[in-house]
Amino acid sequence: MVSDEALNQFFANMTTTKHLMHAHFYRALRRFNVSQAQVHLLFTIEGNQPLSFKRLAELTSLTPGAITQLVQPLVERGYITRTTDPKDRRVVYITLSAEGAQFMRTLQASHEKLLREMLQTLSDQEVTAWIGIQAKMLSYLKTLAEKEAQAKEK
């Protein structure tokens, strides 16, 4: 059984790590003149494209008006494109443009670089142990998600 002291240290370290990584990521965003909310939209679009404004609003829990305000500058920068549904002109789909896809690769590379630099401070044995710990945590979280989904179905 893990001691309360060890758990408290774990929580403190995880919280601090998360805050410092977020701070690094947001400093990188300033170089590109893109907001956190816009990057969140870009990640959502990237993983679900093409998306209607309505579906994007649902996935991000934002209003359609807020989506419009966040999307417009991204269209102007050439990161996303709008396409009208030929069957229903009221429906507009959003996709990443080639420039938007390149921007996302740049963001991912920046994040990966930080992680690689952090991991370089560890020994091979520590990295292997960390990977094993992550696998256990992921397994637990997947099982938890499955149980929650089953309970929701009942």
DSSP file (Angstrom, degrees, kcal/mol; ACC not computed):
  #  RESIDUE AA STRUCTURE BP1 BP2  ACC     N-H-->O    O-->H-N    N-H-->O    O-->H-N    TCO  KAPPA ALPHA  PHI   PSI    X-CA   Y-CA   Z-CA
    1    1 A M              0   0    0      0, 0.0     2,-0.3     0, 0.0     0, 0.0   0.000 360.0 360.0 360.0 137.2    0.0    0.0    0.0
    2    2 A V        -     0   0    0      1,-0.1     2,-0.0     2,-0.0     0, 0.0  -0.595 360.0-119.2 -80.2 134.5    1.3    3.4   -0.9
    3    3 A S     >  -     0   0    0     -2,-0.3     4,-2.4     1,-0.1     5,-0.2  -0.302  16.4-118.8 -71.2 156.1    1.8    5.8    2.0
    4    4 A D  H  > S+     0   0    0      1,-0.2     4,-2.8     2,-0.2     5,-0.2   0.882 115.9  55.5 -59.8 -38.2   -0.1    9.1    2.2
    5    5 A E  H  > S+     0   0    0      2,-0.2     4,-2.1     1,-0.2    -1,-0.2   0.919 108.8  46.0 -62.5 -44.0    3.2   10.9    2.1
    6    6 A A  H  > S+     0   0    0      2,-0.2     4,-2.5     1,-0.2    -2,-0.2   0.907 113.2  50.0 -65.9 -41.9    4.2    9.2   -1.1
    7    7 A L  H  X S+     0   0    0     -4,-2.4     4,-2.9     2,-0.2     5,-0.2   0.922 110.1  50.3 -62.3 -44.1    0.8    9.9   -2.6
    8    8 A N  H  X S+     0   0    0     -4,-2.8     4,-2.4     1,-0.2    -1,-0.2   0.901 111.6  48.1 -61.1 -40.9    0.9   13.6   -1.6
    9    9 A Q  H  X S+     0   0    0     -4,-2.1     4,-2.7     2,-0.2    -1,-0.2   0.902 111.3  51.2 -66.2 -40.2    4.4   13.9   -3.2
   10   10 A F  H  X S+     0   0    0     -4,-2.5     4,-2.8     2,-0.2     5,-0.2   0.945 111.7  46.5 -59.9 -49.5    3.1   12.2   -6.4
   11   11 A F  H  X S+     0   0    0     -4,-2.9     4,-2.5     1,-0.2     5,-0.2   0.911 113.6  48.7 -60.9 -43.5    0.1   14.6   -6.6
   12   12 A A  H  X S+     0   0    0     -4,-2.4     4,-2.4    -5,-0.2     5,-0.2   0.929 113.5  46.5 -63.0 -45.4    2.3   17.6   -6.0
   13   13 A N  H  X S+     0   0    0     -4,-2.7     4,-2.8     2,-0.2    -2,-0.2   0.913 113.0  48.8 -64.4 -42.8    4.9   16.5   -8.6
   14   14 A M  H  X S+     0   0    0     -4,-2.8     4,-2.6     2,-0.2    -1,-0.2   0.915 112.6  48.4 -64.1 -42.8    2.2   15.7  -11.2
   15   15 A T  H  X S+     0   0    0     -4,-2.5     4,-2.4    -5,-0.2    -2,-0.2   0.931 114.2  45.2 -63.5 -46.2    0.5   19.0  -10.7
   16   16 A T  H  X S+     0   0    0     -4,-2.4     4,-2.6     2,-0.2     5,-0.2   0.913 113.1  50.8 -64.8 -42.9    3.7   21.0  -10.9
   17   17 A T  H  X S+     0   0    0     -4,-2.8     4,-2.5    -5,-0.2     5,-0.2   0.931 111.0  48.9 -59.7 -46.3    4.9   19.0  -14.0
   18   18 A K  H  X S+     0   0    0     -4,-2.6     4,-2.5     1,-0.2    -2,-0.2   0.923 112.5  47.7 -60.2 -45.7    1.6   19.6  -15.7
   19   19 A H  H  X S+     0   0    0     -4,-2.4     4,-2.4     1,-0.2    -1,-0.2   0.908 113.4  47.0 -64.1 -42.4    1.7   23.4  -15.0
   20   20 A L  H  X S+     0   0    0     -4,-2.6     4,-2.1     2,-0.2    -1,-0.2   0.886 113.2  48.4 -68.6 -38.1    5.3   23.7  -16.2
   21   21 A M  H  X S+     0   0    0     -4,-2.5     4,-2.4    -5,-0.2    -2,-0.2   0.911 112.4  48.8 -67.6 -41.6    4.6   21.8  -19.4
   22   22 A H  H  X S+     0   0    0     -4,-2.5     4,-2.9    -5,-0.2     5,-0.2   0.917 109.9  52.1 -62.3 -42.9    1.5   23.8  -20.1
   23   23 A A  H  X S+     0   0    0     -4,-2.4     4,-2.0     1,-0.2    -1,-0.2   0.915 110.5  48.0 -60.7 -42.7    3.5   27.0  -19.5
   24   24 A H  H  X S+     0   0    0     -4,-2.1     4,-1.8     1,-0.2    -1,-0.2   0.931 112.8  48.5 -62.2 -45.4    6.1   25.9  -21.9
   25   25 A F  H  X S+     0   0    0     -4,-2.4     4,-1.7     1,-0.2    -2,-0.2   0.904 111.9  48.6 -62.3 -43.6    3.5   25.0  -24.5
   26   26 A Y  H  X S+     0   0    0     -4,-2.9     4,-1.4     2,-0.2    -1,-0.2   0.815 107.3  55.1 -71.6 -30.0    1.7   28.3  -24.2
   27   27 A R  H  X S+     0   0    0     -4,-2.0     4,-0.8    -5,-0.2    -1,-0.2   0.901 107.9  50.7 -64.5 -39.1    4.9   30.3  -24.5
   28   28 A A  H >X S+     0   0    0     -4,-1.8     3,-0.7     1,-0.2     4,-0.6   0.876 105.0  57.4 -64.3 -36.6    5.5   28.4  -27.8
   29   29 A L  H >X>S+     0   0    0     -4,-1.7     3,-1.3     1,-0.2     5,-1.3   0.861  95.8  63.6 -62.8 -35.5    1.9   29.4  -28.9
   30   30 A R  H ><5S+     0   0    0     -4,-1.4     3,-0.8     1,-0.3    -1,-0.2   0.834  94.2  61.4 -59.3 -32.2    2.7   33.1  -28.4
   31   31 A R  H <<5S+     0   0    0     -4,-0.8    -1,-0.3    -3,-0.7    -2,-0.2   0.819 109.9  41.3 -62.2 -29.1    5.4   32.8  -31.2
   32   32 A F  H <<5S-     0   0    0     -3,-1.3    -1,-0.2    -4,-0.6    -2,-0.2   0.437 107.3-125.4 -99.2  -1.4    2.6   31.8  -33.6
   33   33 A N  T <<5 +     0   0    0     -3,-0.8     2,-0.4    -4,-0.6    -3,-0.2   0.919  65.4 133.6  56.1  46.9    0.0   34.3  -32.3
   34   34 A V      < -     0   0    0     -5,-1.3    -1,-0.2    40,-0.0    -2,-0.2  -0.984  50.8-128.4-128.1 138.3   -2.6   31.6  -31.7
   35   35 A S     >  -     0   0    0     -2,-0.4     4,-2.2    -3,-0.1     5,-0.2  -0.369  22.9-112.9 -83.4 163.5   -4.7   31.3  -28.5
   36   36 A Q  H  > S+     0   0    0      1,-0.2     4,-2.6     2,-0.2     5,-0.2   0.914 119.1  52.8 -57.9 -44.2   -5.1   28.2  -26.4
   37   37 A A  H  > S+     0   0    0      1,-0.2     4,-2.1     2,-0.2    -1,-0.2   0.889 108.1  50.3 -62.7 -39.4   -8.7   28.0  -27.4
   38   38 A Q  H  > S+     0   0    0      2,-0.2     4,-2.6     1,-0.2    -1,-0.2   0.900 110.3  49.3 -66.3 -39.9   -7.8   28.1  -31.1
   39   39 A V  H  X S+     0   0    0     -4,-2.2     4,-2.6     2,-0.2     5,-0.2   0.903 108.3  54.0 -65.7 -39.7   -5.2   25.3  -30.6
   40   40 A H  H  X S+     0   0    0     -4,-2.6     4,-2.1     1,-0.2    -2,-0.2   0.922 109.9  48.3 -58.4 -43.4   -7.9   23.3  -28.8
   41   41 A L  H  X S+     0   0    0     -4,-2.1     4,-3.2     2,-0.2     5,-0.2   0.927 109.9  51.8 -61.1 -45.5  -10.1   23.8  -31.8
   42   42 A L  H  X S+     0   0    0     -4,-2.6     4,-2.9     1,-0.2    -2,-0.2   0.904 110.2  48.0 -61.2 -41.9   -7.3   22.8  -34.2
   43   43 A F  H  X S+     0   0    0     -4,-2.6     4,-1.8     2,-0.2    -1,-0.2   0.900 113.5  48.5 -64.1 -39.8   -6.6   19.5  -32.3
   44   44 A T  H  X S+     0   0    0     -4,-2.1     4,-0.7    -5,-0.2    -2,-0.2   0.924 113.9  45.7 -65.9 -44.6  -10.4   18.8  -32.3
   45   45 A I  H >X S+     0   0    0     -4,-3.2     4,-1.3     1,-0.2     3,-1.2   0.933 109.7  55.5 -62.8 -45.7  -10.7   19.5  -36.0
   46   46 A E  H 3< S+     0   0    0     -4,-2.9     3,-0.2     1,-0.3    -1,-0.2   0.879 112.4  41.9 -55.8 -41.1   -7.5   17.4  -36.8
   47   47 A G  H 3< S+     0   0    0     -4,-1.8    -1,-0.3     1,-0.2    -2,-0.2   0.530 127.2  29.1 -86.2  -5.6   -8.9   14.3  -35.0
   48   48 A N  H << S-     0   0    0     -3,-1.2    -2,-0.2    -4,-0.7    -1,-0.2   0.266  89.8-174.6-138.0  11.8  -12.5   14.6  -36.4
   49   49 A Q     <  +     0   0    0     -4,-1.3    46,-0.1    -3,-0.2     2,-0.1  -0.275  58.9  44.6 -73.2 152.8  -12.4   16.3  -39.7
   50   50 A P  S    S+     0   0    0      0, 0.0     2,-0.4     0, 0.0    45,-0.2   0.593  81.1 173.4 -75.2 150.0  -14.4   17.2  -41.6
   51   51 A L  E     -A   94   0A   0     43,-2.0    43,-3.3    -2,-0.1     2,-0.2  -0.961  28.2-133.8-126.5 139.9  -16.6   18.8  -38.9
   52   52 A S  E  >  -A   93   0A   0     -2,-0.4     4,-2.6    41,-0.3     5,-0.2  -0.524  31.7-112.8 -80.1 160.3  -19.7   20.9  -39.1
   53   53 A F  H  > S+     0   0    0     39,-1.1     4,-2.4     1,-0.2     5,-0.2   0.907 119.5  53.7 -57.4 -41.1  -19.8   24.0  -36.9
   54   54 A K  H  > S+     0   0    0      1,-0.2     4,-2.0     2,-0.2    -1,-0.2   0.925 110.2  44.8 -61.8 -46.0  -22.5   22.4  -34.9
   55   55 A R  H  > S+     0   0    0      2,-0.2     4,-2.7     1,-0.2    -1,-0.2   0.889 111.9  52.9 -67.1 -38.7  -20.5   19.2  -34.3
   56   56 A L  H  X S+     0   0    0     -4,-2.6     4,-1.8     1,-0.2     6,-0.2   0.905 108.5  50.7 -62.5 -40.5  -17.4   21.2  -33.4
   57   57 A A  H  X>S+     0   0    0     -4,-2.4     5,-1.5    -5,-0.2     4,-1.1   0.905 111.3  48.8 -62.6 -41.6  -19.4   23.2  -30.9
   58   58 A E  H  <5S+     0   0    0     -4,-2.0     3,-0.4     1,-0.2    -2,-0.2   0.932 111.7  48.2 -63.5 -46.3  -20.7   19.9  -29.3
   59   59 A L  H  <5S+     0   0    0     -4,-2.7    -1,-0.2     1,-0.2    -2,-0.2   0.805 120.5  36.6 -66.4 -29.7  -17.2   18.4  -29.1
   60   60 A T  H  <5S-     0   0    0     -4,-1.8    -1,-0.2    -5,-0.2    -2,-0.2   0.485 102.3-126.0-101.9  -4.3  -15.7   21.5  -27.5
   61   61 A S  T  <5 +     0   0    0     -4,-1.1     2,-0.3    -3,-0.4    -3,-0.2   0.839  68.1 129.9  59.4  34.2  -18.7   22.5  -25.3
   62   62 A L      < -     0   0    0     -5,-1.5    -1,-0.2    -6,-0.2    -2,-0.1  -0.773  63.4-104.2-112.1 160.9  -18.6   26.0  -26.9
   63   63 A T     >  -     0   0    0     -2,-0.3     4,-2.4     1,-0.1     5,-0.2  -0.465  30.6-114.0 -78.0 155.8  -21.5   27.9  -28.4
   64   64 A P  H  > S+     0   0    0      0, 0.0     4,-2.3     0, 0.0     5,-0.1   0.863 118.9  55.9 -56.8 -34.7  -21.7   28.2  -32.2
   65   65 A G  H  > S+     0   0    0      2,-0.2     4,-2.0     1,-0.2     5,-0.1   0.911 107.3  47.5 -63.3 -42.6  -21.0   31.9  -31.8
   66   66 A A  H  > S+     0   0    0      2,-0.2     4,-2.1     1,-0.2     5,-0.2   0.894 110.1  53.4 -65.5 -39.2  -17.8   31.3  -29.9
   67   67 A I  H  X S+     0   0    0     -4,-2.4     4,-2.8     1,-0.2     5,-0.2   0.934 107.5  51.1 -60.0 -45.8  -16.8   28.8  -32.6
   68   68 A T  H  X S+     0   0    0     -4,-2.3     4,-2.1     1,-0.2    -1,-0.2   0.916 110.0  49.4 -58.8 -44.5  -17.3   31.4  -35.3
   69   69 A Q  H  < S+     0   0    0     -4,-2.0    -1,-0.2     1,-0.2    -2,-0.2   0.858 115.8  42.8 -65.0 -35.4  -15.2   33.9  -33.4
   70   70 A L  H  X S+     0   0    0     -4,-2.1     4,-0.7    -5,-0.1    -2,-0.2   0.841 114.6  50.1 -78.2 -33.6  -12.4   31.4  -32.9
   71   71 A V  H >X S+     0   0    0     -4,-2.8     4,-2.2    -5,-0.2     3,-0.5   0.887  96.1  68.5 -73.9 -40.2  -12.5   29.9  -36.4
   72   72 A Q  H 3X S+     0   0    0     -4,-2.1     4,-2.5     1,-0.3     5,-0.2   0.887 100.5  45.8 -53.5 -49.4  -12.4   33.2  -38.4
   73   73 A P  H 3> S+     0   0    0      0, 0.0     4,-1.9     0, 0.0    -1,-0.3   0.850 111.9  53.7 -63.4 -30.3   -8.8   34.1  -37.5
   74   74 A L  H <<>S+     0   0    0     -4,-0.7     5,-2.4    -3,-0.5     6,-1.0   0.859 108.8  48.5 -70.9 -34.5   -7.7   30.6  -38.3
   75   75 A V  H ><5S+     0   0    0     -4,-2.2     3,-1.0     4,-0.2    -1,-0.2   0.928 110.7  51.4 -65.7 -45.6   -9.4   30.8  -41.7
   76   76 A E  H 3<5S+     0   0    0     -4,-2.5    -2,-0.2     1,-0.3    -1,-0.2   0.842 109.2  49.9 -62.0 -34.6   -7.6   34.1  -42.3
   77   77 A R  T 3<5S-     0   0    0     -4,-1.9    -1,-0.3    -5,-0.2    -2,-0.2   0.596 116.0-117.4 -78.8 -10.6   -4.2   32.6  -41.4
   78   78 A G  T < 5S+     0   0    0     -3,-1.0    22,-0.6    -4,-0.5    21,-0.4   0.645  80.6 122.0  84.9  15.1   -4.9   29.8  -43.8
   79   79 A Y  S   <S+     0   0    0     -5,-2.4    18,-2.4    20,-0.2     2,-0.3   0.794  75.2  24.4 -81.0 -29.3   -4.9   27.0  -41.1
   80   80 A I  E     -B   96   0A   0     -6,-1.0     2,-0.4    16,-0.3    16,-0.2  -0.939  68.0-146.0-134.3 158.2   -8.5   25.8  -41.8
   81   81 A T  E     -B   95   0A   0     14,-2.8    14,-1.9    -2,-0.3     2,-0.4  -0.918   9.1-141.3-122.2 150.7  -10.8   25.8  -44.7
   82   82 A R  E     -B   94   0A   0     -2,-0.4     2,-0.4    12,-0.2    12,-0.2  -0.907  16.9-174.0-108.4 137.5  -14.6   26.1  -44.8
   83   83 A T  E     -B   93   0A   0     10,-2.6    10,-3.7    -2,-0.4     2,-0.3  -0.993  19.1-135.1-133.7 127.3  -16.6   24.0  -47.3
   84   84 A T  E     -B   92   0A   0     -2,-0.4     8,-0.2     8,-0.2     5,-0.1  -0.623  27.4-113.7 -80.9 136.2  -20.4   24.4  -47.8
   85   85 A D        -     0   0    0      6,-2.9     3,-0.5     3,-0.5     6,-0.2  -0.556  19.7-147.1 -67.2 121.4  -22.3   21.1  -48.0
   86   86 A P  S    S+     0   0    0      0, 0.0     3,-0.3     0, 0.0    -1,-0.2   0.759  97.7  49.9 -65.4 -22.1  -23.7   21.0  -51.6
   87   87 A K  S    S+     0   0    0      1,-0.3     2,-0.3     4,-0.0    -2,-0.1   0.741 126.4  21.8 -86.1 -24.6  -26.8   19.2  -50.4
   88   88 A D    >   -     0   0    0     -3,-0.5     3,-2.3     3,-0.2    -3,-0.5  -0.792  65.5-165.4-146.0  97.2  -27.6   21.7  -47.6
   89   89 A R  T 3  S+     0   0    0     -2,-0.3    -1,-0.1     1,-0.3    -2,-0.0   0.599  86.3  68.5 -64.3 -11.2  -26.0   25.1  -48.1
   90   90 A R  T 3  S+     0   0    0     -6,-0.1     2,-0.5    -5,-0.0    -1,-0.3   0.697  87.5  80.1 -77.7 -18.2  -26.7   26.0  -44.4
   91   91 A V    <   -     0   0    0     -3,-2.3    -6,-2.9    -6,-0.2     2,-0.5  -0.785  62.2-171.1 -96.6 127.6  -24.1   23.4  -43.3
   92   92 A V  E     - B   0  84A   0     -2,-0.5   -39,-1.1    -8,-0.2     2,-0.3  -0.969   8.6-151.2-119.6 130.1  -20.5   24.4  -43.4
   93   93 A Y  E     -AB  52  83A   0    -10,-3.7   -10,-2.6    -2,-0.5     2,-0.4  -0.774   5.5-150.3-101.4 146.0  -17.7   21.9  -42.9
   94   94 A I  E     +AB  51  82A   0    -43,-3.3   -43,-2.0    -2,-0.3     2,-0.3  -0.942  20.1 167.2-117.1 134.8  -14.3   22.7  -41.4
   95   95 A T  E     - B   0  81A   0    -14,-1.9   -14,-2.8    -2,-0.4     2,-0.3  -0.958  40.3 -98.2-138.4 158.7  -11.1   20.9  -42.2
   96   96 A L  E     - B   0  80A   0     -2,-0.3   -16,-0.3   -16,-0.2     2,-0.1  -0.581  37.5-138.4 -72.6 138.7   -7.4   21.6  -41.7
   97   97 A S     >  -     0   0    0    -18,-2.4     4,-2.7    -2,-0.3     5,-0.2  -0.355  31.9 -97.5 -82.9 174.6   -5.6   23.1  -44.7
   98   98 A A  H  > S+     0   0    0      1,-0.2     4,-2.1     2,-0.2     5,-0.1   0.898 129.8  49.9 -60.5 -38.9   -2.2   21.9  -45.7
   99   99 A E  H  > S+     0   0    0    -21,-0.4     4,-2.3     2,-0.2    -1,-0.2   0.883 110.2  50.2 -66.8 -38.0   -0.8   25.0  -43.8
  100  100 A G  H  > S+     0   0    0    -22,-0.6     4,-2.3   -21,-0.2    -2,-0.2   0.893 109.3  50.8 -65.7 -40.0   -2.9   24.0  -40.8
  101  101 A A  H  X S+     0   0    0     -4,-2.7     4,-2.1     2,-0.2    -2,-0.2   0.895 110.9  49.3 -64.0 -39.4   -1.6   20.5  -40.9
  102  102 A Q  H  X S+     0   0    0     -4,-2.1     4,-2.3     2,-0.2    -2,-0.2   0.904 109.2  52.3 -65.4 -41.2    2.0   21.8  -41.0
  103  103 A F  H  X S+     0   0    0     -4,-2.3     4,-2.4     1,-0.2    -2,-0.2   0.914 109.3  49.7 -59.5 -43.4    1.3   24.1  -38.1
  104  104 A M  H  X S+     0   0    0     -4,-2.3     4,-2.7     1,-0.2    -1,-0.2   0.890 109.2  51.4 -65.1 -38.9    0.0   21.1  -36.1
  105  105 A R  H  X S+     0   0    0     -4,-2.1     4,-2.6     2,-0.2    -1,-0.2   0.897 109.4  51.5 -63.0 -38.8    3.1   19.1  -37.0
  106  106 A T  H  X S+     0   0    0     -4,-2.3     4,-2.1     2,-0.2    -2,-0.2   0.919 111.2  46.8 -63.8 -43.9    5.2   22.0  -35.8
  107  107 A L  H  X S+     0   0    0     -4,-2.4     4,-2.3     2,-0.2    -2,-0.2   0.933 113.0  48.9 -62.4 -45.8    3.3   22.2  -32.5
  108  108 A Q  H  X S+     0   0    0     -4,-2.7     4,-3.0     1,-0.2    -2,-0.2   0.906 110.5  51.3 -60.3 -42.5    3.6   18.4  -32.0
  109  109 A A  H  X S+     0   0    0     -4,-2.6     4,-2.5     2,-0.2    -1,-0.2   0.890 109.2  50.7 -63.5 -39.7    7.4   18.5  -32.8
  110  110 A S  H  X S+     0   0    0     -4,-2.1     4,-1.8     2,-0.2    -1,-0.2   0.919 113.4  45.1 -63.1 -44.1    7.9   21.3  -30.2
  111  111 A H  H  X S+     0   0    0     -4,-2.3     4,-2.2     1,-0.2    -2,-0.2   0.920 113.5  49.4 -66.1 -44.2    6.0   19.2  -27.6
  112  112 A E  H  X S+     0   0    0     -4,-3.0     4,-3.0     1,-0.2     5,-0.2   0.878 106.8  56.5 -63.5 -37.6    7.9   16.1  -28.5
  113  113 A K  H  X S+     0   0    0     -4,-2.5     4,-2.6     2,-0.2    -1,-0.2   0.925 107.4  48.4 -60.1 -45.0   11.2   17.9  -28.3
  114  114 A L  H  X S+     0   0    0     -4,-1.8     4,-2.4     2,-0.2    -1,-0.2   0.933 112.7  47.9 -60.6 -45.8   10.5   19.0  -24.7
  115  115 A L  H  X S+     0   0    0     -4,-2.2     4,-2.8     1,-0.2    -2,-0.2   0.912 111.5  50.1 -63.2 -42.3    9.5   15.4  -23.8
  116  116 A R  H  X S+     0   0    0     -4,-3.0     4,-1.8     1,-0.2    -1,-0.2   0.920 110.5  49.9 -61.2 -43.3   12.6   14.0  -25.4
  117  117 A E  H  < S+     0   0    0     -4,-2.6     4,-0.4    -5,-0.2    -1,-0.2   0.899 111.8  48.7 -62.5 -39.8   14.8   16.5  -23.6
  118  118 A M  H >< S+     0   0    0     -4,-2.4     3,-1.4     1,-0.2    -2,-0.2   0.931 110.8  49.8 -64.6 -44.7   13.1   15.5  -20.3
  119  119 A L  H >< S+     0   0    0     -4,-2.8     3,-1.9     1,-0.3    -1,-0.2   0.789  98.3  67.9 -67.1 -26.5   13.6   11.8  -20.9
  120  120 A Q  T 3< S+     0   0    0     -4,-1.8    -1,-0.3     1,-0.3    -2,-0.2   0.691  90.7  63.9 -65.6 -17.1   17.3   12.4  -21.7
  121  121 A T  T <  S+     0   0    0     -3,-1.4    -1,-0.3    -4,-0.4     2,-0.3   0.547  96.2  75.5 -81.7  -6.0   17.7   13.2  -18.1
  122  122 A L  S <  S-     0   0    0     -3,-1.9     2,-0.1    -4,-0.2    -3,-0.0  -0.702  83.7-115.8-104.6 155.6   16.7    9.7  -17.1
  123  123 A S     >  -     0   0    0     -2,-0.3     4,-2.5     1,-0.1     5,-0.2  -0.395  33.5-106.0 -78.8 165.8   18.6    6.4  -17.4
  124  124 A D  H  > S+     0   0    0      1,-0.2     4,-2.5     2,-0.2     5,-0.2   0.890 123.7  52.6 -58.1 -39.0   17.5    3.6  -19.7
  125  125 A Q  H  > S+     0   0    0      2,-0.2     4,-2.4     1,-0.2    -1,-0.2   0.902 108.8  48.7 -65.2 -41.6   16.3    1.7  -16.6
  126  126 A E  H  > S+     0   0    0      2,-0.2     4,-2.6     1,-0.2    -2,-0.2   0.901 111.6  49.2 -65.7 -40.8   14.3    4.7  -15.4
  127  127 A V  H  X S+     0   0    0     -4,-2.5     4,-2.5     2,-0.2    -2,-0.2   0.924 111.4  49.5 -64.2 -43.5   12.7    5.2  -18.8
  128  128 A T  H  X S+     0   0    0     -4,-2.5     4,-2.0     2,-0.2    -2,-0.2   0.911 112.4  47.7 -61.2 -42.9   11.8    1.5  -19.0
  129  129 A A  H  X S+     0   0    0     -4,-2.4     4,-2.4     2,-0.2    -2,-0.2   0.916 111.1  51.5 -63.9 -42.4   10.3    1.6  -15.5
  130  130 A W  H  X S+     0   0    0     -4,-2.6     4,-2.9     1,-0.2    -2,-0.2   0.906 108.1  51.6 -61.4 -42.3    8.3    4.8  -16.4
  131  131 A I  H  X S+     0   0    0     -4,-2.5     4,-2.3     1,-0.2    -1,-0.2   0.900 110.3  49.5 -61.9 -40.9    6.9    3.0  -19.5
  132  132 A G  H  X S+     0   0    0     -4,-2.0     4,-1.9     2,-0.2    -2,-0.2   0.897 111.2  48.9 -64.3 -40.7    5.8    0.1  -17.3
  133  133 A I  H  X S+     0   0    0     -4,-2.4     4,-2.4     2,-0.2    -2,-0.2   0.925 110.7  50.5 -64.9 -44.5    4.2    2.5  -14.9
  134  134 A Q  H  X S+     0   0    0     -4,-2.9     4,-3.1     1,-0.2     5,-0.3   0.915 107.5  54.0 -59.2 -42.5    2.4    4.3  -17.7
  135  135 A A  H  X S+     0   0    0     -4,-2.3     4,-2.3     1,-0.2    -1,-0.2   0.906 110.0  47.0 -60.0 -42.0    1.2    1.0  -19.1
  136  136 A K  H  X S+     0   0    0     -4,-1.9     4,-2.3     2,-0.2    -1,-0.2   0.912 113.3  48.3 -65.6 -42.3   -0.4    0.1  -15.7
  137  137 A M  H  X S+     0   0    0     -4,-2.4     4,-2.5     2,-0.2    -2,-0.2   0.917 112.7  48.2 -65.0 -43.0   -2.0    3.5  -15.4
  138  138 A L  H  X S+     0   0    0     -4,-3.1     4,-2.7     2,-0.2     5,-0.2   0.902 110.2  52.0 -63.5 -41.6   -3.4    3.3  -18.9
  139  139 A S  H  X S+     0   0    0     -4,-2.3     4,-2.4    -5,-0.3    -1,-0.2   0.926 110.9  47.7 -60.3 -45.2   -4.7   -0.1  -18.3
  140  140 A Y  H  X S+     0   0    0     -4,-2.3     4,-2.5     1,-0.2    -2,-0.2   0.933 113.2  47.7 -61.0 -46.6   -6.5    1.1  -15.2
  141  141 A L  H  X S+     0   0    0     -4,-2.5     4,-2.4     2,-0.2    -2,-0.2   0.876 111.6  50.0 -65.9 -37.8   -7.9    4.1  -16.9
  142  142 A K  H  X S+     0   0    0     -4,-2.7     4,-2.4     2,-0.2    -1,-0.2   0.920 111.9  48.1 -65.4 -43.4   -9.2    2.0  -19.9
  143  143 A T  H  X S+     0   0    0     -4,-2.4     4,-2.4    -5,-0.2    -2,-0.2   0.914 111.8  50.1 -62.7 -42.6  -10.8   -0.4  -17.5
  144  144 A L  H  X S+     0   0    0     -4,-2.5     4,-2.5     1,-0.2    -2,-0.2   0.916 110.3  49.8 -60.9 -44.8  -12.4    2.4  -15.6
  145  145 A A  H  X S+     0   0    0     -4,-2.4     4,-2.4     1,-0.2    -2,-0.2   0.894 110.4  50.5 -62.6 -40.6  -13.7    4.0  -18.9
  146  146 A E  H  X S+     0   0    0     -4,-2.4     4,-2.4     2,-0.2    -1,-0.2   0.918 110.9  48.5 -63.4 -43.7  -15.2    0.6  -19.9
  147  147 A K  H  X S+     0   0    0     -4,-2.4     4,-2.4     1,-0.2    -2,-0.2   0.906 111.9  49.3 -63.3 -41.4  -16.9    0.2  -16.6
  148  148 A E  H  X S+     0   0    0     -4,-2.5     4,-2.0     2,-0.2    -1,-0.2   0.890 111.0  49.8 -65.0 -38.9  -18.3    3.7  -16.8
  149  149 A A  H  X S+     0   0    0     -4,-2.4     4,-1.5     2,-0.2    -2,-0.2   0.903 111.7  48.4 -66.7 -40.1  -19.6    3.1  -20.3
  150  150 A Q  H  X S+     0   0    0     -4,-2.4     4,-1.0     1,-0.2    -2,-0.2   0.904 111.6  49.4 -66.0 -41.1  -21.2   -0.2  -19.2
  151  151 A A  H  < S+     0   0    0     -4,-2.4     3,-0.3     1,-0.2    -1,-0.2   0.862 108.7  53.5 -66.0 -34.6  -22.9    1.6  -16.2
  152  152 A K  H  < S+     0   0    0     -4,-2.0    -1,-0.2     1,-0.2    -2,-0.2   0.832 104.3  55.9 -68.3 -32.2  -24.1    4.3  -18.5
  153  153 A E  H  <        0   0    0     -4,-1.5    -1,-0.2     1,-0.2    -2,-0.2   0.756 360.0 360.0 -70.9 -25.6  -25.7    1.8  -20.8
  154  154 A K     <        0   0    0     -4,-1.0    -1,-0.2    -3,-0.3    -2,-0.2   0.467 360.0 360.0 -76.7 360.0  -27.8    0.3  -18.0
